[in-house]
Amino acid sequence: MIFTAGEKDKRRLAPKREEKGAEFEQRLIDLRRVARVTAGGRRFNFRATLVVGDRNGRVGIGTGKGADTTMAIDKAVRIAKKNLIKVPITGNSSLPCDSIGKYGAAKVLLRPAPAGKGLTAGSSARVILELAGVKNATTKILSCTKNKINNAKATMEAIKKLKI
């Protein structure tokens, strides 16, 4: 390609698009204080689990530990951005087909819904589907576990099984 001098200047002076940290929304699923027992007593750390998504088909989950909550949350955000997956979304902002995900003792069923039905989901499955951009779906947690982290990871496993 041959550019004139004016076009080169325009290209060079054009503002560069940089990835902003604000392109992803984040929502905290779980924040816990964990203890490690040592000879001198207990040492406390914090564990944060959160979901990041762009409401446009990408979502990820991350767990981070740190000496205080802000360190744990920052680490969880970095891990979640590394674990982003693409969610196939149909034209009516729903899922393409049924899917069952299992992680540990958690088992989650994802099911598409017609337009206008809304998102019928609870707990961490709702957070994940909202941040993924799914507006019409039904979920059911089939297991007896109330562990939010395992339910979230089971939801992510179910999303990975979806095909367009």
Backbone as ProteinMPNN parsed JSONL, in Angstrom:
{"seq_chain_A": "MIFTAGEKDKRRLAPKREEKGAEFEQRLIDLRRVARVTAGGRRFNFRATLVVGDRNGRVGIGTGKGADTTMAIDKAVRIAKKNLIKVPITGNSSLPCDSIGKYGAAKVLLRPAPAGKGLTAGSSARVILELAGVKNATTKILSCTKNKINNAKATMEAIKKLKI", "coords_chain_A": {"N_chain_A": [[0.839, -1.179, 0.0], [0.459, 2.222, -0.746], [0.944, 5.264, 0.764], [0.05, 8.67, 1.026], [1.754, 11.603, 2.229], [0.079, 13.035, 3.963], [-1.839, 11.119, 4.741], [-0.264, 9.345, 6.171], [0.43, 10.916, 8.367], [-2.081, 11.253, 9.535], [-2.652, 8.628, 10.317], [-0.601, 8.182, 12.135], [-1.077, 10.105, 14.097], [-3.538, 9.423, 15.026], [-5.594, 8.489, 17.78], [-4.581, 5.816, 19.856], [-6.196, 2.748, 20.351], [-6.746, 1.429, 23.399], [-6.95, -1.367, 25.584], [-9.38, -1.206, 27.968], [-9.84, -1.367, 31.494], [-12.404, -1.226, 32.249], [-14.036, -2.554, 30.532], [-15.079, -4.968, 31.265], [-17.572, -6.177, 33.427], [-17.779, -6.872, 36.91], [-18.686, -9.203, 39.418], [-19.079, -10.111, 42.732], [-19.052, -13.321, 44.072], [-18.411, -14.825, 46.333], [-16.917, -14.202, 49.458], [-14.567, -14.913, 51.785], [-13.1, -15.401, 55.004], [-10.203, -17.058, 55.643], [-8.369, -19.334, 57.675], [-5.077, -20.119, 58.795], [-3.442, -22.33, 60.767], [-0.749, -21.865, 62.861], [2.315, -22.305, 64.756], [2.448, -20.077, 66.386], [-0.158, -19.247, 66.567], [-3.186, -18.298, 64.891], [-3.244, -17.47, 61.448], [-4.726, -15.165, 59.34], [-6.242, -15.041, 56.151], [-7.812, -13.885, 53.116], [-10.306, -15.106, 50.904], [-11.51, -14.642, 47.733], [-14.085, -15.004, 45.395], [-15.069, -14.365, 42.187], [-17.019, -13.247, 39.34], [-16.408, -12.27, 36.04], [-17.582, -10.462, 33.23], [-18.658, -9.405, 29.94], [-21.213, -8.922, 29.133], [-21.74, -9.607, 26.574], [-21.345, -12.087, 25.603], [-18.998, -13.157, 26.639], [-17.523, -14.633, 29.471], [-16.076, -15.244, 32.682], [-14.634, -16.971, 35.515], [-13.056, -16.571, 38.662], [-10.851, -17.289, 41.405], [-9.233, -15.901, 44.13], [-6.655, -15.474, 46.582], [-5.604, -13.527, 49.375], [-3.803, -11.257, 51.584], [-5.418, -9.169, 52.394], [-8.774, -7.997, 51.627], [-8.869, -6.471, 49.244], [-6.549, -7.214, 47.864], [-7.109, -9.921, 47.424], [-9.397, -9.73, 45.807], [-8.404, -8.359, 43.555], [-6.577, -10.247, 42.588], [-8.336, -12.327, 41.993], [-9.799, -11.174, 39.917], [-7.841, -10.955, 37.907], [-7.324, -13.699, 37.457], [-9.846, -14.549, 36.626], [-10.121, -13.155, 34.212], [-8.234, -14.475, 32.712], [-9.463, -16.899, 32.414], [-11.586, -16.677, 30.611], [-14.482, -17.58, 28.743], [-16.28, -18.2, 25.707], [-19.671, -17.648, 25.215], [-22.245, -19.202, 23.515], [-24.854, -17.44, 22.114], [-28.227, -17.162, 21.171], [-30.424, -15.59, 18.709], [-32.582, -14.5, 20.157], [-31.496, -13.791, 22.577], [-30.94, -16.067, 24.151], [-30.065, -19.445, 25.178], [-28.599, -21.962, 23.031], [-29.307, -24.724, 23.308], [-30.277, -27.426, 25.582], [-28.284, -28.134, 28.471], [-26.172, -29.893, 30.714], [-24.155, -29.456, 33.478], [-21.449, -30.581, 35.498], [-19.66, -30.4, 38.478], [-17.6, -31.445, 40.915], [-19.666, -32.091, 43.636], [-21.726, -30.654, 42.658], [-24.392, -30.069, 40.39], [-25.789, -28.76, 37.506], [-28.473, -27.638, 35.506], [-28.979, -26.164, 32.424], [-31.26, -24.409, 30.437], [-32.807, -23.345, 27.413], [-35.015, -20.496, 26.899], [-38.114, -19.053, 25.725], [-38.399, -15.869, 23.959], [-38.829, -13.025, 26.016], [-39.417, -14.36, 28.326], [-37.496, -14.133, 30.324], [-34.786, -14.293, 32.739], [-34.614, -17.049, 34.584], [-33.21, -18.038, 37.239], [-31.07, -19.004, 39.921], [-28.879, -18.061, 42.619], [-25.4, -18.474, 42.043], [-25.481, -19.224, 39.376], [-27.228, -17.491, 38.126], [-25.834, -15.051, 38.255], [-23.633, -15.592, 36.599], [-24.866, -16.091, 34.077], [-26.156, -13.631, 33.657], [-23.965, -11.833, 33.443], [-22.85, -12.9, 31.197], [-24.583, -12.163, 29.242], [-26.942, -13.41, 28.643], [-30.394, -13.317, 28.33], [-32.799, -14.689, 28.344], [-33.457, -17.544, 29.798], [-33.591, -20.657, 31.583], [-32.622, -22.103, 34.609], [-31.654, -24.843, 36.672], [-30.58, -26.003, 39.726], [-29.505, -29.094, 40.274], [-28.336, -30.612, 42.222], [-27.773, -31.345, 45.738], [-26.061, -29.703, 47.024], [-25.056, -26.619, 48.528], [-22.947, -25.13, 47.935], [-21.599, -22.315, 46.664], [-19.428, -21.792, 44.999], [-18.798, -24.25, 43.747], [-21.238, -24.63, 42.431], [-21.129, -22.488, 40.657], [-18.895, -23.202, 39.11], [-19.881, -25.562, 38.001], [-21.887, -24.5, 36.411], [-20.315, -23.119, 34.572], [-19.074, -25.314, 33.352], [-21.326, -26.443, 32.109], [-21.887, -24.423, 30.276], [-19.629, -24.592, 28.662], [-20.174, -26.917, 27.271], [-22.109, -26.221, 25.46], [-23.186, -25.856, 22.094], [-23.311, -24.102, 18.998]], "CA_chain_A": [[0.0, 0.0, 0.0], [1.189, 3.474, -0.83], [0.241, 6.337, 1.46], [0.59, 10.018, 0.859], [2.292, 12.13, 3.488], [-1.039, 13.43, 4.825], [-2.458, 9.924, 5.304], [0.638, 8.801, 7.186], [0.3, 11.745, 9.56], [-3.367, 10.942, 10.159], [-2.557, 7.324, 10.969], [0.312, 8.276, 13.255], [-1.649, 10.956, 15.122], [-4.816, 8.874, 15.51], [-5.45, 7.923, 19.131], [-4.503, 4.362, 19.89], [-7.22, 2.098, 21.174], [-6.159, 0.575, 24.424], [-7.934, -2.139, 26.328], [-9.71, -0.573, 29.232], [-10.238, -2.298, 32.542], [-13.838, -1.073, 32.475], [-14.829, -3.26, 29.541], [-15.709, -6.099, 31.931], [-18.234, -5.988, 34.722], [-17.407, -7.937, 37.836], [-19.626, -9.398, 40.51], [-18.522, -10.964, 43.77], [-19.891, -14.452, 44.456], [-18.1, -15.307, 47.663], [-15.769, -13.6, 50.135], [-14.411, -15.643, 53.036], [-11.852, -15.306, 55.762], [-9.683, -18.41, 55.869], [-7.339, -19.311, 58.717], [-4.017, -21.118, 58.761], [-2.975, -22.46, 62.142], [0.697, -21.997, 62.984], [2.739, -22.495, 66.143], [2.174, -18.851, 67.132], [-1.596, -18.938, 66.562], [-3.842, -18.365, 63.588], [-2.996, -16.42, 60.456], [-5.941, -15.013, 58.538], [-6.21, -14.558, 54.775], [-9.146, -13.753, 52.534], [-10.516, -15.771, 49.624], [-12.567, -13.985, 46.97], [-14.471, -15.646, 44.144], [-15.933, -13.459, 41.45], [-17.302, -13.496, 37.935], [-16.282, -11.117, 35.157], [-18.239, -10.667, 31.946], [-18.876, -8.178, 29.174], [-22.627, -8.944, 28.728], [-21.753, -9.739, 25.129], [-20.977, -13.442, 25.232], [-17.772, -13.635, 27.285], [-17.647, -14.69, 30.93], [-15.025, -16.024, 33.335], [-14.722, -17.056, 36.964], [-11.727, -16.642, 39.261], [-10.732, -17.312, 42.86], [-7.937, -15.399, 44.555], [-6.435, -15.344, 48.023], [-4.677, -12.457, 49.7], [-3.735, -10.849, 52.979], [-6.614, -8.385, 52.652], [-9.818, -8.248, 50.633], [-8.575, -5.862, 47.95], [-5.567, -8.06, 47.17], [-7.794, -11.135, 46.989], [-10.302, -9.398, 44.701], [-7.575, -8.061, 42.383], [-6.043, -11.508, 42.076], [-9.458, -13.063, 41.416], [-10.131, -10.543, 38.628], [-6.82, -11.372, 36.936], [-7.527, -15.11, 37.142], [-11.098, -14.66, 35.872], [-9.886, -12.688, 32.843], [-7.485, -15.522, 32.018], [-10.342, -18.049, 32.198], [-12.78, -16.275, 29.867], [-14.984, -18.476, 27.709], [-17.284, -17.613, 24.817], [-20.99, -18.246, 25.402], [-23.069, -19.075, 22.316], [-26.154, -16.841, 22.415], [-29.083, -17.145, 19.987], [-30.959, -14.282, 18.336], [-33.477, -13.949, 21.177], [-30.699, -13.696, 23.815], [-31.117, -17.29, 24.916], [-29.067, -20.482, 24.935], [-29.0, -22.748, 21.861], [-29.862, -26.035, 23.634], [-30.139, -27.846, 26.977], [-26.945, -28.569, 28.846], [-25.98, -30.224, 32.121], [-22.767, -29.345, 33.9], [-21.179, -31.192, 36.791], [-18.357, -30.095, 39.055], [-17.656, -31.935, 42.296], [-21.002, -32.58, 43.97], [-22.705, -29.738, 42.075], [-24.937, -30.42, 39.082], [-26.622, -27.639, 37.079], [-29.148, -27.784, 34.219], [-29.274, -24.922, 31.706], [-32.283, -24.667, 29.434], [-33.218, -22.115, 26.732], [-36.383, -20.036, 27.14], [-38.569, -18.174, 24.643], [-38.183, -14.434, 24.155], [-39.755, -12.403, 26.947], [-39.553, -15.161, 29.544], [-36.575, -13.613, 31.327], [-33.778, -15.197, 33.289], [-35.091, -17.735, 35.779], [-32.047, -18.739, 37.763], [-30.762, -18.599, 41.282], [-27.533, -18.176, 43.151], [-24.286, -18.078, 41.19], [-25.817, -19.453, 37.973], [-27.846, -16.259, 37.643], [-24.777, -14.052, 38.084], [-22.837, -15.963, 35.426], [-25.641, -15.895, 32.852], [-26.369, -12.19, 33.481], [-22.743, -11.207, 32.949], [-22.579, -13.428, 29.864], [-25.475, -11.498, 28.298], [-28.125, -14.235, 28.393], [-31.563, -12.654, 28.917], [-33.919, -15.625, 28.405], [-33.001, -18.904, 30.073], [-34.033, -21.261, 32.832], [-31.625, -23.001, 35.177], [-32.053, -25.59, 37.86], [-29.484, -26.673, 40.421], [-30.03, -30.433, 40.502], [-27.669, -31.27, 43.343], [-28.175, -30.906, 47.07], [-25.038, -28.838, 47.59], [-25.297, -25.183, 48.539], [-21.639, -24.519, 47.717], [-21.743, -21.361, 45.558], [-18.288, -21.887, 44.081], [-18.984, -25.447, 42.929], [-22.371, -24.385, 41.536], [-20.65, -21.594, 39.592], [-18.028, -23.969, 38.214], [-20.744, -26.482, 37.259], [-22.525, -23.683, 35.38], [-19.308, -22.882, 33.534], [-18.925, -26.586, 32.618], [-22.488, -26.576, 31.246], [-21.735, -23.454, 29.18], [-18.598, -25.113, 27.745], [-20.751, -27.994, 26.462], [-23.061, -25.674, 24.483], [-22.755, -25.703, 20.711], [-24.241, -23.264, 18.218]], "C_chain_A": [[0.883, 1.242, 0.0], [0.336, 4.559, -0.182], [0.872, 7.665, 1.101], [1.039, 10.522, 2.221], [1.173, 12.488, 4.459], [-1.7, 12.231, 5.49], [-1.582, 9.308, 6.383], [0.52, 9.582, 8.484], [-1.001, 11.445, 10.291], [-3.294, 9.627, 10.926], [-1.685, 7.416, 12.214], [-0.297, 9.068, 14.407], [-2.98, 10.438, 15.666], [-4.627, 8.272, 16.895], [-5.466, 6.403, 19.082], [-5.596, 3.82, 20.791], [-6.537, 1.169, 22.148], [-7.279, -0.181, 25.116], [-8.146, -1.468, 27.672], [-10.082, -1.643, 30.246], [-11.741, -2.264, 32.77], [-14.674, -1.825, 31.448], [-15.538, -4.479, 30.133], [-16.393, -5.644, 33.211], [-17.794, -7.13, 35.618], [-18.418, -7.993, 38.965], [-19.056, -10.434, 41.464], [-19.516, -12.069, 44.115], [-19.676, -14.799, 45.919], [-16.867, -14.585, 48.198], [-15.684, -14.238, 51.511], [-13.093, -15.317, 53.698], [-11.412, -16.726, 56.051], [-8.522, -18.312, 56.85], [-6.339, -20.425, 58.492], [-3.441, -21.159, 60.173], [-1.477, -22.71, 62.139], [1.042, -22.147, 64.465], [2.418, -21.26, 66.99], [0.708, -18.486, 67.211], [-2.163, -19.069, 65.16], [-3.43, -17.188, 62.722], [-4.212, -16.359, 59.554], [-5.618, -14.446, 57.162], [-7.643, -14.434, 54.298], [-9.182, -14.445, 51.182], [-11.709, -15.107, 48.947], [-12.814, -14.776, 45.693], [-15.406, -14.692, 43.426], [-16.015, -13.829, 39.992], [-17.085, -12.198, 37.177], [-16.941, -11.454, 33.823], [-18.457, -9.342, 31.252], [-20.315, -8.042, 28.697], [-22.769, -9.048, 27.209], [-21.26, -11.114, 24.705], [-19.691, -13.954, 25.835], [-17.927, -13.556, 28.794], [-16.528, -15.565, 31.477], [-15.192, -15.976, 34.84], [-13.313, -17.209, 37.518], [-11.792, -16.603, 40.772], [-9.325, -16.866, 43.223], [-7.861, -15.288, 46.059], [-5.42, -14.252, 48.267], [-4.756, -12.088, 51.162], [-4.904, -9.941, 53.36], [-7.576, -8.537, 51.477], [-9.482, -7.653, 49.27], [-7.548, -6.669, 47.168], [-6.224, -9.319, 46.625], [-8.697, -10.855, 45.793], [-9.51, -9.095, 43.434], [-7.023, -9.331, 41.748], [-7.145, -12.333, 41.406], [-9.859, -12.489, 40.061], [-9.133, -10.962, 37.566], [-7.025, -12.815, 36.508], [-8.787, -15.289, 36.302], [-10.911, -14.202, 34.423], [-9.072, -13.687, 32.038], [-8.385, -16.695, 31.646], [-11.621, -17.688, 31.457], [-13.174, -17.343, 28.855], [-16.066, -17.748, 26.923], [-18.586, -18.375, 24.993], [-21.774, -18.09, 24.106], [-24.463, -18.578, 22.682], [-26.949, -16.763, 21.118], [-29.614, -15.736, 19.749], [-31.879, -13.668, 19.376], [-32.809, -13.903, 22.552], [-30.927, -14.881, 24.741], [-29.978, -18.251, 24.605], [-29.513, -21.338, 23.755], [-29.668, -24.086, 22.196], [-29.705, -26.308, 25.13], [-28.712, -28.303, 27.241], [-26.892, -28.84, 30.339], [-24.489, -30.163, 32.414], [-22.589, -29.926, 35.284], [-19.768, -30.813, 37.213], [-18.424, -30.494, 40.519], [-19.024, -32.533, 42.57], [-22.089, -31.735, 43.335], [-23.11, -30.193, 40.679], [-25.953, -29.349, 38.699], [-27.183, -27.923, 35.694], [-29.419, -26.399, 33.655], [-30.236, -25.246, 30.582], [-32.664, -23.361, 28.749], [-34.67, -21.775, 27.059], [-36.803, -19.147, 25.979], [-38.359, -16.708, 24.986], [-39.251, -13.861, 25.082], [-39.924, -13.15, 28.253], [-38.677, -14.61, 30.659], [-35.622, -14.68, 31.817], [-34.295, -15.772, 34.6], [-33.943, -18.586, 36.288], [-31.789, -18.231, 39.17], [-29.279, -18.711, 41.553], [-26.491, -17.743, 42.119], [-24.566, -18.321, 39.709], [-26.432, -18.203, 37.355], [-26.788, -15.19, 37.353], [-23.99, -14.34, 36.817], [-23.605, -15.695, 34.138], [-25.931, -14.411, 32.601], [-25.139, -11.529, 32.881], [-22.324, -11.744, 31.585], [-23.459, -12.754, 28.815], [-26.697, -12.313, 27.945], [-29.312, -13.583, 29.097], [-32.753, -13.595, 29.086], [-33.387, -17.035, 28.588], [-33.585, -19.361, 31.405], [-32.927, -22.168, 33.319], [-32.205, -23.691, 36.389], [-30.81, -26.237, 38.44], [-30.019, -28.024, 40.871], [-29.433, -31.111, 41.733], [-28.181, -30.708, 44.665], [-27.179, -29.923, 47.668], [-25.438, -27.373, 47.508], [-24.005, -24.412, 48.304], [-21.705, -23.636, 46.465], [-20.627, -21.496, 44.533], [-18.438, -23.109, 43.176], [-20.169, -25.296, 41.984], [-21.969, -23.477, 40.379], [-19.778, -22.36, 38.6], [-18.819, -25.0, 37.416], [-21.486, -25.734, 36.152], [-21.556, -23.399, 34.24], [-19.072, -24.154, 32.706], [-20.101, -26.79, 31.666], [-22.404, -25.627, 30.049], [-20.698, -23.96, 28.174], [-19.141, -26.192, 26.829], [-21.683, -27.481, 25.376], [-22.42, -25.527, 23.125], [-23.778, -24.867, 19.968], [-24.93, -24.115, 17.182]], "O_chain_A": [[1.918, 1.291, 0.665], [-0.83, 4.747, -0.528], [2.083, 7.761, 0.899], [0.728, 9.918, 3.248], [1.309, 12.264, 5.662], [-2.082, 12.299, 6.658], [-2.085, 8.808, 7.389], [0.51, 9.001, 9.57], [-1.027, 11.388, 11.52], [-3.806, 9.518, 12.04], [-1.992, 6.801, 13.236], [-0.063, 8.742, 15.57], [-3.49, 10.959, 16.658], [-3.618, 7.617, 17.158], [-6.258, 5.793, 18.364], [-5.879, 4.37, 21.856], [-5.836, 0.237, 21.756], [-8.406, 0.303, 25.219], [-7.198, -1.203, 28.411], [-10.584, -2.706, 29.88], [-12.297, -3.16, 33.406], [-15.902, -1.747, 31.484], [-16.505, -4.969, 29.55], [-15.86, -4.835, 33.97], [-17.475, -8.221, 35.143], [-18.938, -6.969, 39.409], [-18.607, -11.501, 41.047], [-20.679, -11.795, 44.414], [-20.631, -15.039, 46.658], [-15.893, -14.384, 47.473], [-16.611, -14.123, 52.313], [-12.104, -15.0, 53.039], [-12.16, -17.508, 56.637], [-7.782, -17.328, 56.854], [-6.69, -21.524, 58.061], [-3.007, -20.137, 60.704], [-0.992, -23.643, 61.499], [0.158, -22.118, 65.32], [2.144, -21.385, 68.184], [0.358, -17.502, 67.864], [-1.675, -19.855, 64.348], [-3.285, -16.062, 63.199], [-4.676, -17.386, 59.059], [-4.834, -13.508, 57.023], [-8.577, -14.831, 54.995], [-8.223, -14.385, 50.411], [-12.792, -15.022, 49.527], [-11.876, -15.169, 44.999], [-16.415, -14.261, 43.984], [-15.212, -14.603, 39.471], [-17.528, -11.139, 37.621], [-16.865, -12.587, 33.348], [-18.445, -8.286, 31.884], [-20.615, -7.131, 27.926], [-23.776, -8.635, 26.634], [-20.806, -11.29, 23.575], [-19.313, -15.095, 25.571], [-18.397, -12.554, 29.333], [-16.086, -16.508, 30.822], [-15.811, -15.059, 35.379], [-12.475, -17.888, 36.926], [-12.672, -15.968, 41.352], [-8.343, -17.385, 42.692], [-8.861, -15.04, 46.732], [-4.492, -14.062, 47.481], [-5.643, -12.534, 51.889], [-5.337, -9.938, 54.513], [-7.232, -9.134, 50.456], [-9.779, -8.264, 48.243], [-7.657, -6.799, 45.948], [-5.938, -9.74, 45.504], [-8.755, -11.658, 44.862], [-9.898, -9.526, 42.349], [-7.004, -9.471, 40.525], [-6.914, -12.962, 40.374], [-10.22, -13.239, 39.154], [-9.522, -11.29, 36.445], [-6.912, -13.13, 35.323], [-8.8, -16.091, 35.368], [-11.482, -14.796, 33.508], [-9.198, -13.745, 30.815], [-8.111, -17.408, 30.68], [-12.647, -18.337, 31.66], [-12.321, -17.936, 28.194], [-16.685, -16.804, 27.414], [-18.606, -19.604, 24.927], [-21.958, -16.968, 23.633], [-25.171, -19.213, 23.464], [-26.421, -16.349, 20.086], [-29.296, -14.807, 20.491], [-31.959, -12.444, 19.478], [-33.489, -13.97, 23.575], [-31.084, -14.723, 25.952], [-29.049, -17.918, 23.869], [-30.714, -21.432, 23.5], [-30.522, -24.541, 21.434], [-29.085, -25.529, 25.853], [-28.025, -28.795, 26.345], [-27.488, -28.114, 31.134], [-23.673, -30.74, 31.696], [-23.46, -29.788, 36.144], [-18.818, -30.889, 36.433], [-19.218, -29.94, 41.279], [-19.491, -33.389, 41.819], [-23.269, -32.064, 43.459], [-22.279, -30.642, 39.89], [-26.87, -29.057, 39.466], [-26.465, -28.391, 34.811], [-30.017, -25.557, 34.325], [-30.06, -26.228, 29.861], [-32.833, -22.35, 29.431], [-35.453, -22.643, 27.444], [-35.954, -18.55, 25.316], [-38.165, -16.348, 26.147], [-40.434, -14.176, 24.948], [-40.516, -12.623, 29.194], [-39.078, -14.622, 31.823], [-35.654, -15.824, 31.363], [-34.4, -15.064, 35.602], [-33.73, -19.709, 35.83], [-32.244, -17.152, 39.549], [-28.533, -19.362, 40.822], [-26.686, -16.757, 41.409], [-23.944, -17.681, 38.861], [-26.181, -17.895, 36.19], [-26.846, -14.51, 36.328], [-23.709, -13.426, 36.042], [-23.048, -15.127, 33.199], [-25.951, -13.978, 31.449], [-25.244, -10.757, 31.928], [-21.53, -11.111, 30.889], [-23.128, -12.767, 27.629], [-27.431, -11.944, 27.028], [-29.263, -13.322, 30.299], [-33.635, -13.32, 29.9], [-32.915, -17.651, 27.633], [-34.011, -18.555, 32.232], [-32.351, -22.924, 32.536], [-33.121, -23.19, 37.04], [-30.076, -26.934, 37.74], [-30.883, -28.096, 41.745], [-29.989, -32.092, 42.226], [-28.922, -29.725, 44.697], [-27.441, -29.362, 48.732], [-26.073, -26.94, 46.547], [-23.968, -23.191, 48.454], [-21.848, -24.138, 45.35], [-20.856, -21.332, 43.334], [-18.227, -23.012, 41.967], [-20.118, -25.78, 40.854], [-22.417, -23.673, 39.25], [-19.909, -22.184, 37.389], [-18.471, -25.288, 36.271], [-21.691, -26.282, 35.069], [-21.94, -23.436, 33.071], [-18.892, -24.074, 31.491], [-19.913, -27.256, 30.542], [-22.803, -25.984, 28.94], [-20.866, -23.779, 26.968], [-18.632, -26.375, 25.723], [-22.018, -28.226, 24.456], [-21.262, -25.127, 23.009], [-24.97, -24.916, 20.271], [-25.753, -23.612, 16.417]]}, "name": "protein", "num_of_chains": 1, "seq": "MIFTAGEKDKRRLAPKREEKGAEFEQRLIDLRRVARVTAGGRRFNFRATLVVGDRNGRVGIGTGKGADTTMAIDKAVRIAKKNLIKVPITGNSSLPCDSIGKYGAAKVLLRPAPAGKGLTAGSSARVILELAGVKNATTKILSCTKNKINNAKATMEAIKKLKI"}
